[in-house]
Structure formats: C-alpha cells, structure tokens
Amino acid sequence: MKVLFIIPYYGKLPCYFPAWLISAKAQKNIDFLLITDLFTEESDNIKILNWSFEQTRQYIQTKFDFKISLERPYKFCDYKPAYGYIFEEFLKGYDFWGHCDIDTIFGDLYSFLQEPLEKYDAIGRWGHLSLYKNATGINRLFMSDKGLFNYKEVFSNDYSYAFDETSGMKMIVSKTEDLKYLFELEKMADLSKKHKDLMGGHNFINHSKQIFFYENGKLFQCYIDNNALKYNEIMYLHFQWKKPAIKFELSDSFYIFYNEFISRTSRANDKAVLKKFSFYKLSIYKMYENTVYVVNQIVKLLKMNKKQRKINNSKRNITICIN
C-alpha cells in the first residue's frame, strides 16, 4: 500500500520542524506533499509544491463553483477532508491519501497502519492524522449531507467548524453505508492540553514516571513499572500546542519533553534521564493546571463572536452525543 499525506502550511515553521522532518523522512511506503513557500528541500518521500498562500487559495477556488473563504492558514483545517478531491491530480499511484499536522513526531507509522490499510476505507477521527482510500466516491465524501454542517456553508465562511473531525467527517463516515472505518488509533499519544508535562490523552495509558524518545525511525514511551524499566513502542506523538525547543543538532535519537528536545546517546542512560526529568505532580498541582485551562477556555469563549460561539456549541453538543 502506498500512502500520501497532503500538508498545506503557511506562516512560520515551528521550532520543532526539524524533528518532525527527521521522523517524516524515515517513513516507509508513506510520502508527504508539502504545499508551502517556507521550505524547499525535497527528499525521496517528501515532495514540495512551492506555492504561495494566494496561489494555493486560487487553486482551491477553481475546484468549486461558489466563492470560498480561505483568508487565513488555520482555515485549512476545514478543507482537510476535501484534499482527496482538491489535489486529486497528485494522487496517481497512491492507494490512500491523508492529512496530518506537523506538530507531531512519527514513529514507524506503516507498521501500525499496514493491517488497517488492508481492512478499512477510512482511518482516524482527528485532524492531526486521518487517512482515506483513494477512490472517487470516498474522495467526495465531504460533499455528503450527513455531517452537522454542509460543506458549502463550511467553505463559504471564515469560521472554524472542525469539519475534519467530529462535526464533519466523523459523522459522515459513521453514517455512510458499506464504508469500513477505524476511528480509534492505538498507540497514539495525543498529549493533553491541560497539563504542562507530556501526558497522553484519550485512551492512552500514562504512567507516573514516563518519558518519550525517538530512536532510528521508531518512537517509544519509556516508564518504570514495579521498579523495572519498560518500553512501549507508539505510533506518533501530537504536541497539542506545546512548543519544545531544539538546542542542539538533531541526530536519529533524542528525548522529547514538553519544552525541549534532549540528545540521547544510548539506552543505558534512559533510567537516569527518566528519574531526573519525569516526576509525578501532586493532585493539588493537577487541580491548579485544570483550573488554569478552564479559565483560559472561558476567556477564549468570551472573545468569540456570536456566530463562532454558536458553531462551537453545536460541535460540543454533537460530540457528546456521538462519542
């Protein structure tokens, strides 16, 4: 199976982009098409479409017979489910296409995806990594009326609809007959927004002492269990707005923390690094972090205009119903 991830990216490359690039270059049977004017270095599996934001916006406009709204890069999130249709000419020779974010570090993606790719038509429920079979009907699934919002409304307005996730494609996929889908990806560390340290959200199993590291194309969670050092290979890690800095020249092995990457030389040092940098925060501190998160969410909500607030409320209600 051959896979192509399509990634339009504009603005400023994040500080951790070199780490993402190392993990992306290591992928087998998986290519990336970056549509950007920020980066030009191609490799065997990373192709660059050197377009400006305006060129990309105009290209997308040619695919629709109504005026689209694409005034800011963040709006690409709503267009992700349509990439199979919009960029169809670039998909020749690929069995699957997908969209992913670059605030991620990949492990050996294909080893986790190989079996699902053979069984399912759609894989993943989140905007940071989802895959679809490269077939005409599936590439046009976003046009279905089974989502919370119609794609013409979504593409005609500048509001954020999260059309790539619960309110859009998850509903459409789950309501489409004879479509085989897998929503929950195992071994995916979607890091919690609420806490400063690296804690996986959703169904990820955390440990009181744990660290993450990348090693030669694979990604690991390292933790202590009953005084024994254990390793859990994971599929990928999603930063969730954390911005770890790179203060050294990256190699094929490095530790990943919420605020920085640290050079890693051998497994012999893992236990010492884990004891030094990983600690279990007291529940009172967790309560403090949760409170700060809630306050920030309220402030963010108050700053929204009425239309965006209404859309967010609709998304929240439908998330409760279908999760």
Residue pairs with C-beta under 8 A, 6 or more apart in sequence:
1 29
1 95
1 96
1 114
1 117
1 118
2 29
2 30
2 31
2 93
2 94
2 95
2 96
3 29
3 30
3 31
3 94
3 95
3 96
3 97
3 98
3 110
3 113
3 117
3 131
4 30
4 31
4 32
4 33
4 90
4 91
4 94
4 96
4 97
4 98
5 30
5 31
5 32
5 33
5 97
5 98
5 99
5 100
6 33
6 35
6 83
6 87
6 90
6 97
6 98
6 99
7 32
7 33
7 34
7 35
7 36
7 99
7 100
7 101
7 102
8 35
8 36
8 56
8 73
8 76
9 34
9 35
9 36
9 38
9 73
9 102
10 36
10 37
10 38
10 53
10 56
10 73
11 38
11 73
12 38
13 38
13 39
14 102
14 103
14 243
15 243
15 244
15 245
15 246
16 103
16 105
16 239
16 243
16 244
16 245
16 246
16 261
17 39
17 102
18 246
18 250
19 105
19 214
19 244
19 246
19 250
19 254
19 256
19 261
20 102
20 103
20 104
20 105
20 106
21 46
22 214
22 250
22 252
23 104
23 105
23 106
23 107
23 214
23 217
23 219
23 236
24 32
24 45
24 46
24 106
25 43
25 44
25 45
25 46
26 106
26 108
26 216
26 217
26 252
27 45
27 106
27 108
27 109
27 110
27 217
28 108
28 110
29 110
30 45
30 109
30 110
31 45
31 46
31 47
31 94
32 45
32 46
32 47
33 47
33 49
33 87
33 90
34 46
34 47
34 48
34 49
35 49
35 51
35 56
36 48
36 49
36 50
36 51
37 50
37 51
37 52
37 53
39 48
40 48
40 50
41 48
42 48
49 90
51 59
53 73
57 68
57 70
59 86
60 68
60 70
60 79
60 86
61 67
61 68
61 70
63 82
63 85
63 86
64 155
66 152
66 155
66 156
67 156
68 155
68 156
69 75
69 155
69 156
69 157
69 158
70 76
70 79
70 155
71 158
72 158
74 160
75 158
75 160
77 127
77 160
77 162
77 163
77 164
78 154
78 155
78 160
78 161
78 162
78 163
78 164
78 168
79 86
79 155
79 163
80 99
80 127
80 130
80 163
80 164
81 99
81 141
81 142
81 163
81 164
81 168
81 169
81 172
82 142
82 151
82 155
83 97
83 99
84 91
84 97
84 132
84 134
84 138
84 139
84 140
85 139
85 140
85 142
85 143
87 97
88 139
91 97
91 134
94 134
95 117
95 133
95 134
96 117
96 123
96 131
96 132
96 133
96 134
97 131
97 132
97 134
97 139
98 123
98 124
98 129
98 130
98 131
98 132
99 127
99 129
99 130
99 164
100 128
100 129
100 130
101 127
101 128
101 129
101 238
103 128
103 238
103 239
103 240
103 241
103 242
104 128
104 129
104 236
104 237
104 238
104 239
105 212
105 214
105 219
105 236
105 237
105 256
106 219
106 235
106 236
107 187
107 214
107 217
107 218
107 219
107 220
107 233
107 234
107 235
107 236
108 217
108 218
108 219
108 233
108 235
109 235
109 236
112 185
112 186
112 187
112 235
113 123
113 131
113 235
116 123
116 182
117 123
117 131
119 180
119 182
120 133
120 180
120 181
120 182
121 132
121 133
121 135
121 138
121 179
121 180
121 181
122 130
122 131
122 132
122 133
122 138
122 141
122 169
122 173
122 179
122 180
122 181
122 182
123 130
123 131
123 132
123 181
123 182
123 185
124 130
124 131
124 182
124 183
124 185
125 165
125 166
125 169
125 170
125 183
125 184
126 165
126 190
126 238
127 162
127 164
127 165
128 190
128 238
129 185
129 188
129 236
129 238
130 164
130 169
132 138
132 139
132 141
138 179
141 169
141 172
141 173
141 176
142 151
142 163
142 168
142 169
142 172
143 151
144 172
144 175
144 176
146 171
146 172
146 175
146 176
147 163
147 167
147 168
147 169
147 171
147 172
148 167
148 168
148 171
148 314
148 315
148 318
149 161
149 163
149 167
149 168
149 311
149 314
151 163
151 168
153 161
154 161
154 163
154 168
159 307
159 308
159 311
160 308
160 311
161 167
161 168
161 311
161 315
162 168
162 315
163 169
166 315
166 318
166 319
166 322
166 323
167 314
167 315
167 318
167 319
170 183
170 322
171 318
171 322
173 179
173 181
174 181
174 183
174 322
184 202
184 203
185 235
186 235
187 232
187 233
187 234
187 235
188 200
188 202
188 204
188 234
188 235
188 236
188 238
189 198
189 200
189 204
189 212
189 221
189 234
189 236
189 237
189 238
190 200
190 201
190 202
190 204
190 238
190 240
191 198
191 199
191 200
191 201
191 237
191 238
191 239
191 240
191 242
191 258
192 199
192 200
192 201
192 240
193 201
193 240
193 241
193 293
194 289
194 290
194 293
195 281
195 286
195 289
196 258
196 289
197 258
197 278
197 281
198 210
198 211
198 212
198 237
198 242
198 256
198 257
198 258
199 206
200 206
200 221
201 240
207 221
207 223
207 224
207 225
208 280
209 223
209 224
209 274
209 275
209 278
209 279
209 280
210 221
210 222
210 223
210 274
210 278
211 221
211 222
211 223
211 255
211 256
211 257
211 270
211 273
211 274
211 277
211 278
212 219
212 220
212 221
212 222
212 234
212 237
212 255
212 256
213 219
213 220
213 222
213 253
213 254
213 255
213 256
213 264
213 270
214 220
214 252
214 253
214 254
214 256
215 252
215 253
215 264
216 252
216 253
217 252
218 233
219 233
219 234
219 235
219 236
219 237
220 231
220 232
220 233
220 234
221 231
221 232
221 234
222 229
222 230
222 231
222 232
222 270
222 274
223 229
223 230
223 232
223 274
224 230
224 271
224 274
229 270
229 271
229 274
237 256
242 258
242 259
243 259
244 256
244 257
244 258
244 259
244 260
244 261
245 259
245 260
245 261
246 260
246 261
247 260
247 261
248 261
248 263
250 261
251 263
253 263
253 264
253 265
254 261
254 262
254 263
254 264
255 261
255 262
255 263
255 264
255 273
255 277
257 277
262 273
262 277
264 270
264 273
281 289
301 309
301 312
304 312
